[in-house]
């Protein structure tokens, strides 16, 4: 099992050691808090010894296609392990250009079952980031039965939605004054706090609490989970220590109970790992 990290501070990359990193591409990635230019990604690829995955996960406009075509050609020439994609244009461009770089299916709330994972695998997609709405049991089923290489986000401030609209700016205009591009609101049904961030590409919504999946790592390890993902956003004060401890925990076979006990400090919110999503018709 390998650990991938996504940072919210670029400086973090210089002193944290993990099996790999996820680098959101500037102007083409959403639901992230740090973005990298193509030149920065190329420089990192020349010096970084781990695996590098580049995130290109926003919907593309028609006018984006030629630029993205050039970007994919350049990434294919770098030491890049794979590209996280949302828009199916990425898959089509890879085929059209005959690129060798691997793809990661990253349609956040759609990667939910073995059959769809295997369908994308049959189309040449090597990896999939499993949906955060899945239970641990459902994740284990996909890992054991799908041909695709699964990735599971285990510790993060979970992203829950994105809008291409600049919602905070528009809200401020309606009120007649400037609104911060980083605010917290309360969802009316669940009463959970949602952190809302706006940048030039749109507005991202994150749950304002930490999803703590450290307790399930041993079970993921036992079913042969290929990759886990941890994100720095919301964990800036302890992220480097968390990554170091997790790397040691994984390399020791996920047998050290003191690791799980230590990271109970991240809280007891486990998202949907132990809670099924049930739809009821009213």
Order of alpha helices (4+ residues) and beta strands (2+ residues): beta-beta-alpha-beta-alpha-beta-alpha-beta-alpha-beta-alpha-beta-beta-alpha-beta-beta-beta-beta-alpha-beta-alpha-alpha
